[in-house]
């Protein structure tokens, strides 16, 4: 029994030395990772990045929805011109106060012109005066309509840039999140290796003491 115990003691002692070496290596590797900061992940950073990605996605969806809406509105302008229809039927034009006021003035002048034509010939100064006023009002109205359309186009271009920027930001955040997740996985692996080695060393040390006794 004593000889068997001695053999067991020698075997455990050899394994203990090997385990101690492995434990020190695992602990040194973990320590160097902390000191080198190559696997350092600030607490809560992954959660913060996830929250940022969620917010960026929401902003991207909103920008995309608004861009699609503007695309449809600009399409109405092109369709109206293609069919030779007036642009007043487009909500953005028909609902504009300046356009509505100008149209009201044009209609009032049209009534005046009809009455004047009953009294005077076409070349009469009074008739020509009203005609000039109407032409100027139509130019003013067309300029306002062009301004409305250009405003929509400017917003459309701005949203295109915003969509692109948000997409780049989302991809960047996703890359950072993946990198931090990988670092956390590597760090957890190193911790487990160090804990396992320390646990095994503790068990073998206890067995060695028991065998020695």
ChimeraX commands (.cxc) that place a marker at each C-alpha (Angstrom):
marker #1 position 0.00,0.00,0.00 radius 0.5
marker #1 position 2.86,2.36,0.81 radius 0.5
marker #1 position 4.49,1.62,-2.58 radius 0.5
marker #1 position 1.17,2.22,-4.37 radius 0.5
marker #1 position 0.77,5.48,-2.51 radius 0.5
marker #1 position 4.32,6.50,-3.48 radius 0.5
marker #1 position 3.65,5.78,-7.14 radius 0.5
marker #1 position 0.43,7.74,-6.97 radius 0.5
marker #1 position 2.27,10.59,-5.23 radius 0.5
marker #1 position 4.92,10.75,-7.95 radius 0.5
marker #1 position 2.30,10.66,-10.72 radius 0.5
marker #1 position 0.20,13.41,-9.13 radius 0.5
marker #1 position 3.31,15.47,-8.46 radius 0.5
marker #1 position 4.29,15.30,-12.15 radius 0.5
marker #1 position 0.79,16.21,-13.26 radius 0.5
marker #1 position 0.73,19.04,-10.72 radius 0.5
marker #1 position 3.91,20.56,-12.17 radius 0.5
marker #1 position 2.48,20.39,-15.68 radius 0.5
marker #1 position -0.81,21.88,-14.54 radius 0.5
marker #1 position 0.96,24.68,-12.68 radius 0.5
marker #1 position 2.85,25.58,-15.86 radius 0.5
marker #1 position -0.38,25.59,-17.92 radius 0.5
marker #1 position -2.17,27.63,-15.27 radius 0.5
marker #1 position 0.58,30.28,-15.22 radius 0.5
marker #1 position 0.58,30.47,-19.01 radius 0.5
marker #1 position -3.20,30.95,-19.11 radius 0.5
marker #1 position -3.07,33.61,-16.39 radius 0.5
marker #1 position -0.18,35.41,-18.10 radius 0.5
marker #1 position -2.06,35.42,-21.41 radius 0.5
marker #1 position -5.16,36.83,-19.73 radius 0.5
marker #1 position -3.11,39.47,-17.90 radius 0.5
marker #1 position -1.31,40.54,-21.08 radius 0.5
marker #1 position -4.68,40.85,-22.85 radius 0.5
marker #1 position -5.89,43.21,-20.12 radius 0.5
marker #1 position -2.63,45.17,-20.05 radius 0.5
marker #1 position -2.42,45.43,-23.85 radius 0.5
marker #1 position -6.03,46.64,-24.06 radius 0.5
marker #1 position -6.39,44.65,-27.27 radius 0.5
marker #1 position -9.38,42.81,-25.80 radius 0.5
marker #1 position -10.62,45.62,-23.59 radius 0.5
marker #1 position -14.38,46.15,-23.90 radius 0.5
marker #1 position -15.89,48.98,-21.75 radius 0.5
marker #1 position -18.80,47.85,-19.63 radius 0.5
marker #1 position -22.14,48.47,-21.35 radius 0.5
marker #1 position -20.50,49.47,-24.64 radius 0.5
marker #1 position -22.07,46.62,-26.63 radius 0.5
marker #1 position -25.51,47.54,-25.29 radius 0.5
marker #1 position -24.89,51.23,-26.13 radius 0.5
marker #1 position -23.89,50.39,-29.70 radius 0.5
marker #1 position -26.98,48.17,-30.08 radius 0.5
marker #1 position -29.18,51.06,-28.91 radius 0.5
marker #1 position -27.45,53.39,-31.40 radius 0.5
marker #1 position -28.00,50.92,-34.24 radius 0.5
marker #1 position -31.72,50.72,-33.35 radius 0.5
marker #1 position -32.03,54.54,-33.39 radius 0.5
marker #1 position -30.09,54.82,-36.66 radius 0.5
marker #1 position -32.33,52.18,-38.26 radius 0.5
marker #1 position -35.43,54.13,-37.20 radius 0.5
marker #1 position -34.00,57.36,-38.65 radius 0.5
marker #1 position -33.07,55.52,-41.86 radius 0.5
marker #1 position -36.59,54.12,-42.25 radius 0.5
marker #1 position -38.14,57.56,-41.68 radius 0.5
marker #1 position -35.81,59.20,-44.20 radius 0.5
marker #1 position -36.51,56.45,-46.72 radius 0.5
marker #1 position -40.29,56.78,-46.26 radius 0.5
marker #1 position -40.15,60.56,-46.72 radius 0.5
marker #1 position -37.93,60.23,-49.80 radius 0.5
marker #1 position -40.40,57.80,-51.38 radius 0.5
marker #1 position -43.22,60.23,-50.60 radius 0.5
marker #1 position -41.33,63.09,-52.25 radius 0.5
marker #1 position -40.54,60.89,-55.23 radius 0.5
marker #1 position -44.28,60.31,-55.71 radius 0.5
marker #1 position -45.02,64.05,-55.40 radius 0.5
marker #1 position -42.37,64.97,-57.96 radius 0.5
marker #1 position -43.78,62.27,-60.21 radius 0.5
marker #1 position -47.13,64.10,-60.13 radius 0.5
marker #1 position -45.48,67.21,-61.56 radius 0.5
marker #1 position -43.90,65.22,-64.40 radius 0.5
marker #1 position -47.16,63.35,-65.11 radius 0.5
marker #1 position -49.20,66.58,-65.19 radius 0.5
marker #1 position -46.80,68.15,-67.68 radius 0.5
marker #1 position -46.74,65.00,-69.81 radius 0.5
marker #1 position -50.54,64.99,-70.02 radius 0.5
marker #1 position -50.72,68.77,-70.53 radius 0.5
marker #1 position -52.76,69.27,-67.37 radius 0.5
marker #1 position -52.63,72.26,-65.04 radius 0.5
marker #1 position -50.47,71.94,-61.94 radius 0.5
marker #1 position -53.12,73.38,-59.62 radius 0.5
marker #1 position -54.53,69.88,-59.10 radius 0.5
marker #1 position -51.32,68.85,-57.32 radius 0.5
marker #1 position -51.91,69.17,-53.53 radius 0.5
marker #1 position -48.63,71.00,-52.88 radius 0.5
marker #1 position -49.58,73.64,-55.48 radius 0.5
marker #1 position -53.32,73.84,-54.91 radius 0.5
marker #1 position -52.83,74.12,-51.16 radius 0.5
marker #1 position -50.27,76.92,-51.38 radius 0.5
marker #1 position -51.63,80.24,-50.10 radius 0.5
marker #1 position -49.60,82.37,-52.49 radius 0.5
marker #1 position -50.78,80.39,-55.52 radius 0.5
marker #1 position -54.39,80.53,-54.30 radius 0.5
marker #1 position -54.23,84.31,-53.87 radius 0.5
marker #1 position -52.68,84.79,-57.31 radius 0.5
marker #1 position -55.34,82.57,-58.92 radius 0.5
marker #1 position -58.02,84.65,-57.21 radius 0.5
marker #1 position -56.57,87.86,-58.66 radius 0.5
marker #1 position -56.35,86.28,-62.12 radius 0.5
marker #1 position -60.02,85.24,-61.95 radius 0.5
marker #1 position -61.06,88.73,-60.86 radius 0.5
marker #1 position -59.11,90.30,-63.71 radius 0.5
marker #1 position -60.65,87.80,-66.12 radius 0.5
marker #1 position -64.10,89.07,-65.17 radius 0.5
marker #1 position -62.95,92.66,-65.60 radius 0.5
marker #1 position -61.49,91.80,-69.01 radius 0.5
marker #1 position -64.75,90.21,-70.11 radius 0.5
marker #1 position -66.67,93.36,-69.17 radius 0.5
marker #1 position -64.15,95.63,-70.89 radius 0.5
marker #1 position -64.34,93.60,-74.09 radius 0.5
marker #1 position -68.07,94.26,-74.17 radius 0.5
marker #1 position -67.34,98.00,-74.17 radius 0.5
marker #1 position -64.07,98.30,-76.06 radius 0.5
marker #1 position -62.20,96.69,-78.91 radius 0.5
marker #1 position -59.32,94.27,-78.34 radius 0.5
marker #1 position -56.60,96.88,-78.84 radius 0.5
marker #1 position -58.08,99.39,-76.42 radius 0.5
marker #1 position -55.58,100.58,-73.72 radius 0.5
marker #1 position -57.87,99.50,-70.87 radius 0.5
marker #1 position -58.14,96.01,-72.33 radius 0.5
marker #1 position -54.40,95.82,-72.90 radius 0.5
marker #1 position -53.71,97.06,-69.37 radius 0.5
marker #1 position -55.74,94.24,-67.84 radius 0.5
marker #1 position -54.15,91.70,-70.17 radius 0.5
marker #1 position -50.65,92.82,-69.09 radius 0.5
marker #1 position -51.64,92.51,-65.44 radius 0.5
marker #1 position -52.95,89.00,-66.03 radius 0.5
marker #1 position -49.76,87.97,-67.84 radius 0.5
marker #1 position -47.65,89.24,-64.95 radius 0.5
marker #1 position -49.80,87.37,-62.41 radius 0.5
marker #1 position -49.47,84.16,-64.42 radius 0.5
marker #1 position -45.68,84.59,-64.46 radius 0.5
marker #1 position -45.72,85.15,-60.70 radius 0.5
marker #1 position -47.84,82.03,-60.23 radius 0.5
marker #1 position -45.57,79.93,-62.48 radius 0.5
marker #1 position -42.52,81.20,-60.57 radius 0.5
marker #1 position -44.12,80.17,-57.27 radius 0.5
marker #1 position -45.00,76.73,-58.65 radius 0.5
marker #1 position -41.40,76.29,-59.82 radius 0.5
marker #1 position -40.23,77.35,-56.36 radius 0.5
marker #1 position -42.49,74.73,-54.73 radius 0.5
marker #1 position -41.22,72.01,-57.07 radius 0.5
marker #1 position -37.56,72.97,-56.56 radius 0.5
marker #1 position -38.08,72.95,-52.80 radius 0.5
marker #1 position -39.34,69.37,-53.05 radius 0.5
marker #1 position -36.37,68.42,-55.24 radius 0.5
marker #1 position -33.92,69.99,-52.77 radius 0.5
marker #1 position -35.46,68.05,-49.89 radius 0.5
marker #1 position -35.38,64.88,-52.01 radius 0.5
marker #1 position -31.64,65.30,-52.69 radius 0.5
marker #1 position -31.00,66.04,-49.02 radius 0.5
marker #1 position -32.82,62.87,-47.99 radius 0.5
marker #1 position -30.82,60.82,-50.49 radius 0.5
marker #1 position -27.60,62.05,-48.85 radius 0.5
marker #1 position -29.04,61.46,-45.39 radius 0.5
marker #1 position -30.03,57.89,-46.29 radius 0.5
marker #1 position -26.51,57.20,-47.56 radius 0.5
marker #1 position -24.92,58.68,-44.44 radius 0.5
marker #1 position -27.23,56.73,-42.13 radius 0.5
marker #1 position -26.52,53.50,-44.02 radius 0.5
marker #1 position -22.77,54.08,-43.63 radius 0.5
marker #1 position -23.23,54.84,-39.92 radius 0.5
marker #1 position -25.30,51.68,-39.43 radius 0.5
marker #1 position -22.68,49.54,-41.18 radius 0.5
marker #1 position -19.93,51.15,-39.08 radius 0.5
marker #1 position -21.81,50.52,-35.83 radius 0.5
marker #1 position -22.53,46.93,-36.83 radius 0.5
marker #1 position -18.83,46.41,-37.52 radius 0.5
marker #1 position -17.93,47.85,-34.12 radius 0.5
marker #1 position -20.57,45.72,-32.40 radius 0.5
marker #1 position -19.26,42.57,-34.12 radius 0.5
marker #1 position -15.68,43.48,-33.19 radius 0.5
marker #1 position -16.59,44.04,-29.54 radius 0.5
marker #1 position -18.63,40.84,-29.42 radius 0.5
marker #1 position -15.64,38.96,-30.80 radius 0.5
marker #1 position -13.37,40.56,-28.21 radius 0.5
marker #1 position -15.78,39.62,-25.42 radius 0.5
marker #1 position -15.91,36.04,-26.70 radius 0.5
marker #1 position -12.11,35.83,-26.78 radius 0.5
marker #1 position -11.87,37.37,-23.32 radius 0.5
marker #1 position -14.40,34.94,-21.88 radius 0.5
marker #1 position -12.49,32.06,-23.48 radius 0.5
marker #1 position -9.24,33.21,-21.85 radius 0.5
marker #1 position -11.00,33.59,-18.51 radius 0.5
marker #1 position -12.42,30.09,-18.73 radius 0.5
marker #1 position -9.02,28.66,-19.64 radius 0.5
marker #1 position -7.42,30.41,-16.66 radius 0.5
marker #1 position -10.23,29.36,-14.27 radius 0.5
marker #1 position -10.14,25.77,-15.53 radius 0.5
marker #1 position -6.38,25.56,-15.12 radius 0.5
marker #1 position -6.59,27.02,-11.62 radius 0.5
marker #1 position -9.40,24.61,-10.69 radius 0.5
marker #1 position -7.47,21.61,-11.96 radius 0.5
marker #1 position -4.35,22.73,-10.08 radius 0.5
marker #1 position -6.36,23.06,-6.87 radius 0.5
marker #1 position -7.81,19.55,-7.25 radius 0.5
marker #1 position -4.41,17.98,-7.96 radius 0.5
marker #1 position -2.82,19.83,-5.04 radius 0.5
marker #1 position -5.50,18.47,-2.74 radius 0.5
marker #1 position -4.97,14.94,-4.08 radius 0.5
marker #1 position -1.22,15.33,-3.62 radius 0.5
marker #1 position -1.66,16.33,0.00 radius 0.5
marker #1 position -4.05,13.45,0.60 radius 0.5
marker #1 position -1.64,10.97,-1.01 radius 0.5
marker #1 position 1.30,12.41,0.92 radius 0.5
marker #1 position -0.56,11.93,4.21 radius 0.5
marker link #1:1,2 radius 0.2
marker link #1:2,3 radius 0.2
marker link #1:3,4 radius 0.2
marker link #1:4,5 radius 0.2
marker link #1:5,6 radius 0.2
marker link #1:6,7 radius 0.2
marker link #1:7,8 radius 0.2
marker link #1:8,9 radius 0.2
marker link #1:9,10 radius 0.2
marker link #1:10,11 radius 0.2
marker link #1:11,12 radius 0.2
marker link #1:12,13 radius 0.2
marker link #1:13,14 radius 0.2
marker link #1:14,15 radius 0.2
marker link #1:15,16 radius 0.2
marker link #1:16,17 radius 0.2
marker link #1:17,18 radius 0.2
marker link #1:18,19 radius 0.2
marker link #1:19,20 radius 0.2
marker link #1:20,21 radius 0.2
marker link #1:21,22 radius 0.2
marker link #1:22,23 radius 0.2
marker link #1:23,24 radius 0.2
marker link #1:24,25 radius 0.2
marker link #1:25,26 radius 0.2
marker link #1:26,27 radius 0.2
marker link #1:27,28 radius 0.2
marker link #1:28,29 radius 0.2
marker link #1:29,30 radius 0.2
marker link #1:30,31 radius 0.2
marker link #1:31,32 radius 0.2
marker link #1:32,33 radius 0.2
marker link #1:33,34 radius 0.2
marker link #1:34,35 radius 0.2
marker link #1:35,36 radius 0.2
marker link #1:36,37 radius 0.2
marker link #1:37,38 radius 0.2
marker link #1:38,39 radius 0.2
marker link #1:39,40 radius 0.2
marker link #1:40,41 radius 0.2
marker link #1:41,42 radius 0.2
marker link #1:42,43 radius 0.2
marker link #1:43,44 radius 0.2
marker link #1:44,45 radius 0.2
marker link #1:45,46 radius 0.2
marker link #1:46,47 radius 0.2
marker link #1:47,48 radius 0.2
marker link #1:48,49 radius 0.2
marker link #1:49,50 radius 0.2
marker link #1:50,51 radius 0.2
marker link #1:51,52 radius 0.2
marker link #1:52,53 radius 0.2
marker link #1:53,54 radius 0.2
marker link #1:54,55 radius 0.2
marker link #1:55,56 radius 0.2
marker link #1:56,57 radius 0.2
marker link #1:57,58 radius 0.2
marker link #1:58,59 radius 0.2
marker link #1:59,60 radius 0.2
marker link #1:60,61 radius 0.2
marker link #1:61,62 radius 0.2
marker link #1:62,63 radius 0.2
marker link #1:63,64 radius 0.2
marker link #1:64,65 radius 0.2
marker link #1:65,66 radius 0.2
marker link #1:66,67 radius 0.2
marker link #1:67,68 radius 0.2
marker link #1:68,69 radius 0.2
marker link #1:69,70 radius 0.2
marker link #1:70,71 radius 0.2
marker link #1:71,72 radius 0.2
marker link #1:72,73 radius 0.2
marker link #1:73,74 radius 0.2
marker link #1:74,75 radius 0.2
marker link #1:75,76 radius 0.2
marker link #1:76,77 radius 0.2
marker link #1:77,78 radius 0.2
marker link #1:78,79 radius 0.2
marker link #1:79,80 radius 0.2
marker link #1:80,81 radius 0.2
marker link #1:81,82 radius 0.2
marker link #1:82,83 radius 0.2
marker link #1:83,84 radius 0.2
marker link #1:84,85 radius 0.2
marker link #1:85,86 radius 0.2
marker link #1:86,87 radius 0.2
marker link #1:87,88 radius 0.2
marker link #1:88,89 radius 0.2
marker link #1:89,90 radius 0.2
marker link #1:90,91 radius 0.2
marker link #1:91,92 radius 0.2
marker link #1:92,93 radius 0.2
marker link #1:93,94 radius 0.2
marker link #1:94,95 radius 0.2
marker link #1:95,96 radius 0.2
marker link #1:96,97 radius 0.2
marker link #1:97,98 radius 0.2
marker link #1:98,99 radius 0.2
marker link #1:99,100 radius 0.2
marker link #1:100,101 radius 0.2
marker link #1:101,102 radius 0.2
marker link #1:102,103 radius 0.2
marker link #1:103,104 radius 0.2
marker link #1:104,105 radius 0.2
marker link #1:105,106 radius 0.2
marker link #1:106,107 radius 0.2
marker link #1:107,108 radius 0.2
marker link #1:108,109 radius 0.2
marker link #1:109,110 radius 0.2
marker link #1:110,111 radius 0.2
marker link #1:111,112 radius 0.2
marker link #1:112,113 radius 0.2
marker link #1:113,114 radius 0.2
marker link #1:114,115 radius 0.2
marker link #1:115,116 radius 0.2
marker link #1:116,117 radius 0.2
marker link #1:117,118 radius 0.2
marker link #1:118,119 radius 0.2
marker link #1:119,120 radius 0.2
marker link #1:120,121 radius 0.2
marker link #1:121,122 radius 0.2
marker link #1:122,123 radius 0.2
marker link #1:123,124 radius 0.2
marker link #1:124,125 radius 0.2
marker link #1:125,126 radius 0.2
marker link #1:126,127 radius 0.2
marker link #1:127,128 radius 0.2
marker link #1:128,129 radius 0.2
marker link #1:129,130 radius 0.2
marker link #1:130,131 radius 0.2
marker link #1:131,132 radius 0.2
marker link #1:132,133 radius 0.2
marker link #1:133,134 radius 0.2
marker link #1:134,135 radius 0.2
marker link #1:135,136 radius 0.2
marker link #1:136,137 radius 0.2
marker link #1:137,138 radius 0.2
marker link #1:138,139 radius 0.2
marker link #1:139,140 radius 0.2
marker link #1:140,141 radius 0.2
marker link #1:141,142 radius 0.2
marker link #1:142,143 radius 0.2
marker link #1:143,144 radius 0.2
marker link #1:144,145 radius 0.2
marker link #1:145,146 radius 0.2
marker link #1:146,147 radius 0.2
marker link #1:147,148 radius 0.2
marker link #1:148,149 radius 0.2
marker link #1:149,150 radius 0.2
marker link #1:150,151 radius 0.2
marker link #1:151,152 radius 0.2
marker link #1:152,153 radius 0.2
marker link #1:153,154 radius 0.2
marker link #1:154,155 radius 0.2
marker link #1:155,156 radius 0.2
marker link #1:156,157 radius 0.2
marker link #1:157,158 radius 0.2
marker link #1:158,159 radius 0.2
marker link #1:159,160 radius 0.2
marker link #1:160,161 radius 0.2
marker link #1:161,162 radius 0.2
marker link #1:162,163 radius 0.2
marker link #1:163,164 radius 0.2
marker link #1:164,165 radius 0.2
marker link #1:165,166 radius 0.2
marker link #1:166,167 radius 0.2
marker link #1:167,168 radius 0.2
marker link #1:168,169 radius 0.2
marker link #1:169,170 radius 0.2
marker link #1:170,171 radius 0.2
marker link #1:171,172 radius 0.2
marker link #1:172,173 radius 0.2
marker link #1:173,174 radius 0.2
marker link #1:174,175 radius 0.2
marker link #1:175,176 radius 0.2
marker link #1:176,177 radius 0.2
marker link #1:177,178 radius 0.2
marker link #1:178,179 radius 0.2
marker link #1:179,180 radius 0.2
marker link #1:180,181 radius 0.2
marker link #1:181,182 radius 0.2
marker link #1:182,183 radius 0.2
marker link #1:183,184 radius 0.2
marker link #1:184,185 radius 0.2
marker link #1:185,186 radius 0.2
marker link #1:186,187 radius 0.2
marker link #1:187,188 radius 0.2
marker link #1:188,189 radius 0.2
marker link #1:189,190 radius 0.2
marker link #1:190,191 radius 0.2
marker link #1:191,192 radius 0.2
marker link #1:192,193 radius 0.2
marker link #1:193,194 radius 0.2
marker link #1:194,195 radius 0.2
marker link #1:195,196 radius 0.2
marker link #1:196,197 radius 0.2
marker link #1:197,198 radius 0.2
marker link #1:198,199 radius 0.2
marker link #1:199,200 radius 0.2
marker link #1:200,201 radius 0.2
marker link #1:201,202 radius 0.2
marker link #1:202,203 radius 0.2
marker link #1:203,204 radius 0.2
marker link #1:204,205 radius 0.2
marker link #1:205,206 radius 0.2
marker link #1:206,207 radius 0.2
marker link #1:207,208 radius 0.2
marker link #1:208,209 radius 0.2
marker link #1:209,210 radius 0.2
marker link #1:210,211 radius 0.2
marker link #1:211,212 radius 0.2
marker link #1:212,213 radius 0.2
view
